[in-house]
Amino acid sequence: MTNEYAVELATANIRFGAGVTRELGLDLADRGIRKVMLLTDRFLAELPAVATARAALDDAGIEVAFYSKVAVEPTDASFQEAVREAIAIEPEAFVAVGGGSTIDTAKAANLYSTYPADFLEYVNPPIGKGRPIPGPLKPLFAAPTTAGTGSETTGVAIFDFVAMHAKTGIAHRNLKPTLGLLDPDNTRTLPPAVAASTGLDVLSHAVESYTAIPYADRPAPQRPLLRPAYQGSNPISDIWALQALRMVREYLPRAVANPADDEARGMMLLAASYAGIGFGNAGVHLPHGMSYPVSGMVRAFRQEGYPTDHPLAPHGTSVILNAPAVFRFTAPAAPQRHLDAAAALGADTAGVPHEDAGAVLAERILEFMRGLGVPNGLAALGYTQADIPALVEGTLPQHRVTKLSPKPASPDDLAALFQDALEAW
Ligand SMILES: NC(=O)c1ccc[n+]([C@@H]2O[C@H](COP(=O)([O-])OP(=O)(O)OC[C@H]3O[C@@H](n4cnc5c(N)ncnc54)[C@H](O)[C@@H]3O)[C@@H](O)[C@H]2O)c1
């Protein structure tokens, strides 16, 4: 086996500024587009972000087919409903105004209406067949209303595969939106619980991509086309990840505490995109891999302050609850990187010996979790020791991300990590 020797940055197109949603109509008109499918979820449908986008499209004379049936934390069924609608509408382009749930649904609607196929055809193996997307998709303009998944920068669409109680996704560079419109006006209505959970997703994206296995420890691909998007930590992603962490440190507590803090909300939107560019090229690892069964298997939990009409473990919450346990486990494989991440998040790491790196990073993350009102561990979501074998079972198929852990995790290791994550503090 020859080791990888190169790293490739796939960039994202983003535009940042209060009010940029109003440019949407002109953007599409200048491309000669006359008809779009505008996707959102039903909670957002009545809020100003969607109204602004609709008005911008109307003003430019663009016909809008409005679709507000995006599921919060989408499923295979909700993706397919949007696909059917897109096939019926035949839009020339897609517009997503919403969080990761909406942007991911728009990616799926774009893909399957452009290149119809059996649903599992493009889904990541082992659940799906992982067929590469045959060609370019239609333009997709994404205005995130959370800060957030970074989905406006990534070629990834995540859904809950209900039959397996597990989340999986579709990953291909052609899924990447044409343009992400980062408009701080669109996050002013975010409930604090959503701002906290989605902001902690940003934090974990950045720490995971910074601590992922180094790209040169992966095998080299046989041809450049086969180089994966998730390449492992690398000097290009590092820049985006560390800067995202510095911004999270300063602006996440402010954005949650005061939704009227325009600067903090704007910086968090940027941090989400920065972390998205970082992890979109480096990958994430165990906290995300373990989060998929945590979200997928939830029974009755509803997070206070989170708009939802069904039991739901919000994505950011499911991720961050695993993070302290994971980083205590992975730190021995890359202690300096764990300390760097802790320092970027504001921990005093001067003189801290390498053997304490995991504890210091975990403690710093726990301070954010406690301060932002995150539930205290997986037990608070209703999980008990009896669920651990199923949680481990649900993590194993996520090897696309778990294999990027700097320290390999066996099923026994995963069980110990879930045990550790039952109670956060
Ligand atoms: N594609 C990717 O790269 C990627 C990365 C990480 C996560 N994800 C996926 O994204 C999904 C989660 O997305 P999310 O965390 O952005 O949240 P979300 O889209 O699920 O939205 C969360 C809730 O907040 C509400 N909301 C969103 N913005 C609002 C606003 N401005 N004002 C008021 N309410 C608002 C929504 O109506 C919803 O009820 C999950 O399915 C997750 O797996 C995708």
The ligand as a MOL file (V3000), in Angstrom:
LIG
                    3D

  0  0  0     0  0            999 V3000
M  V30 BEGIN CTAB
M  V30 COUNTS 44 48 0 0 0
M  V30 BEGIN ATOM
M  V30 1 N -25.0670 18.3380 4.6600 0
M  V30 2 C -24.2050 18.4840 5.6240 0
M  V30 3 O -23.0260 18.7370 5.3620 0
M  V30 4 C -24.6680 18.3380 7.0320 0
M  V30 5 C -23.7600 18.5340 8.0840 0
M  V30 6 C -24.2260 18.4160 9.3790 0
M  V30 7 C -25.5590 18.0900 9.6190 0
M  V30 8 N -26.4210 17.8790 8.5850 0 CHG=1
M  V30 9 C -27.8440 17.5460 8.7960 0
M  V30 10 O -28.6040 18.7450 8.9140 0
M  V30 11 C -29.7600 18.4880 9.7230 0
M  V30 12 C -29.8450 19.4790 10.8580 0
M  V30 13 O -29.8750 20.7890 10.3650 0
M  V30 14 P -29.8200 22.0370 11.3580 0
M  V30 15 O -29.0800 21.6530 12.5790 0
M  V30 16 O -29.3550 23.1840 10.5760 0 CHG=-1
M  V30 17 O -31.3260 22.2590 11.8120 0
M  V30 18 P -32.7260 22.0430 11.0650 0
M  V30 19 O -32.6710 22.4390 9.6430 0
M  V30 20 O -33.1740 20.6430 11.3670 0
M  V30 21 O -33.6410 23.0840 11.8690 0
M  V30 22 C -33.8330 22.9150 13.2570 0
M  V30 23 C -35.1000 23.5940 13.7380 0
M  V30 24 O -34.8890 24.9900 13.8090 0
M  V30 25 C -35.8970 25.6900 13.0720 0
M  V30 26 N -35.2370 26.8550 12.4980 0
M  V30 27 C -34.1860 26.8430 11.6430 0
M  V30 28 N -33.8020 28.0890 11.3860 0
M  V30 29 C -34.6120 28.9180 12.0590 0
M  V30 30 C -34.7200 30.3280 12.1910 0
M  V30 31 N -33.8580 31.1630 11.5840 0
M  V30 32 N -35.7100 30.8220 12.9660 0
M  V30 33 C -36.5500 30.0060 13.6310 0
M  V30 34 N -36.4880 28.6540 13.5600 0
M  V30 35 C -35.5410 28.1340 12.7920 0
M  V30 36 C -36.3960 24.7180 12.0480 0
M  V30 37 O -37.7250 25.0090 11.6680 0
M  V30 38 C -36.3080 23.4130 12.8190 0
M  V30 39 O -37.4510 23.2270 13.5930 0
M  V30 40 C -29.6210 17.0670 10.2270 0
M  V30 41 O -30.3930 16.1990 9.4290 0
M  V30 42 C -28.1440 16.8090 10.0740 0
M  V30 43 O -27.8370 15.4280 9.9690 0
M  V30 44 C -25.9800 18.0200 7.3090 0
M  V30 END ATOM
M  V30 BEGIN BOND
M  V30 1 1 1 2
M  V30 2 2 2 3
M  V30 3 1 2 4
M  V30 4 1 4 5
M  V30 5 2 4 44
M  V30 6 2 5 6
M  V30 7 1 6 7
M  V30 8 2 7 8
M  V30 9 1 8 9
M  V30 10 1 8 44
M  V30 11 1 9 10
M  V30 12 1 9 42
M  V30 13 1 10 11
M  V30 14 1 11 12
M  V30 15 1 11 40
M  V30 16 1 12 13
M  V30 17 1 13 14
M  V30 18 2 14 15
M  V30 19 1 14 16
M  V30 20 1 14 17
M  V30 21 1 17 18
M  V30 22 2 18 19
M  V30 23 1 18 20
M  V30 24 1 18 21
M  V30 25 1 21 22
M  V30 26 1 22 23
M  V30 27 1 23 24
M  V30 28 1 23 38
M  V30 29 1 24 25
M  V30 30 1 25 26
M  V30 31 1 25 36
M  V30 32 1 26 27
M  V30 33 1 26 35
M  V30 34 2 27 28
M  V30 35 1 28 29
M  V30 36 1 29 30
M  V30 37 2 29 35
M  V30 38 1 30 31
M  V30 39 2 30 32
M  V30 40 1 32 33
M  V30 41 2 33 34
M  V30 42 1 34 35
M  V30 43 1 36 37
M  V30 44 1 36 38
M  V30 45 1 38 39
M  V30 46 1 40 41
M  V30 47 1 40 42
M  V30 48 1 42 43
M  V30 END BOND
M  V30 END CTAB
M  END
